[in-house]
Amino acid sequence: MLPYPNIDPVIFGIGPLKIRWYGLMYVLGFMASYFLVLRQIKQFNFKKLASHFEDLNFILLLSLILGGRLGYVLFYNLPYYLQHPAEILATWRGGMSFHGALLAVIIGGVLFCKKNKLPFWRTADIYVVTVPIGLGLGRLGNFINGELFGRVTTVPWGMIFPAGGPLPRHPSQLYEFFLEGFILFIVLWKLKDRPHWDGFILACFLILYGIFRSFIEVFRQPDPQIGFLFGYLTMGQILSFLMILAGGLIILWRRNCE
């Protein structure tokens, strides 16, 4: 068994203002995405996207926050929020859904691209390459917070999380950091430089993330308010299966359009 490092989630505080590792991870993820998208715009000479870059970033960021919160409310804890609707906006208490954020970002991106006559599929490919960085950093933030830990285990690298009871558990946040963050970024970054039709990178992201997330959910503790669905599936697995299906449909559709 490995000792859980017990890192203070708060980096430093000034009066009521507290700077947390989790928030810093989000900032670093946004910064990495910003500069890597800019790099690709220059690499592929995508001048039309360059002229709308800042406005699109704002729409995507807003979509991510709103979609992440509403996704959590709808997918993970709807009965509670129906009884306490005032808490839907209380994001500081936690509760964000990646799948909800992804859906909202795609919808926001489609609407923005349509309004400004930008090629959506090409634009999506450029942005989605950078998403795993934010995902990976976010999982490190979860690990520091001691949340979203794994199931009870006997593996030598199991850890006892402060909020996870007395038994060692899988550090599933680190599994997600490695697969959904590091590995997925490396694969997509290499694929972007190979000849492909527009939308291919987005499809690869949906399929690979869905596979990685579904696999890691085997080791991750299900959300207590939901537990297992149909006896053995988690909500994360069901939503990830839908991602895999969506990626496959994009491949079938887009490869015949190029």
C-alpha positions, 0 to 999 in steps of 0.5 A: 500500500502507498501512503496518500500524500495529503496535499493541502488543497489550498495553495495559499489564502489571503483573507477570504480569498483562497487559491486552490490546486483544483482551480489552478489546474483549470487555469493551466488547462485553459492556458495550454489549450489557448496557446496550442490552438494558436500554434495550430492556427499558424501551422495550418494557416487557418486565417478565418479561425484566427479572426474569430479566435477570442470570441469563440474561446469565450463561447466555448468557456461559457458553454463548458461551465454551464454544460458541466454544471447542468450535466451534473444536475441532470445526469448525476443528482436530478432528484436532489436538485429538483428539491433544492433548485436554488443550489443548481448555481452553487458550483463552489460546492462541487459537481461538474460533469465532463459529458455535460460540458462536452455536449454543451461545448459542441452545441456552442461550437456548432452555433458559433461556427454556423453564425460566423461561417466557420468550418465546424469540423475543421475547427473542432479538430483543432480544439479537441486535440488540446482537451486531454491536457485540461482533462489530465490536469483536472484529474490531478486536482481531483487526486489532490482533493481526495475525491472521485477515488477508486474502489477498494483494492488489494493492489500494492499501490492502493491508497487510503483516502481521507474520505474513503474509509479505512480500506485502501482504494485504487487511485483511479484519478491517476489512472485517468490522468495517464490514459485520458490526459497524457496518452490521449493527448500524445495520440491526438497530437500525432494524428493531427499531422497526418492526412485526414478528413475534417472531423476525424480527430474529433471522432478519434477523441470521442472513441478513445476517451469513451474507451479509456473512461469506460475501462477506468470506471471498472476501478472507480467508485460509483457516485453514491447517489446513483450507484450501479445501473442495471446491476453493474454499469456506472453512469460514466460508462453509459455516457462513455458508450454513447460517446463511442457510438457518436464517434463511430457515426461521425466516421461513417458520415464524414468519411463519405463527405470528403 
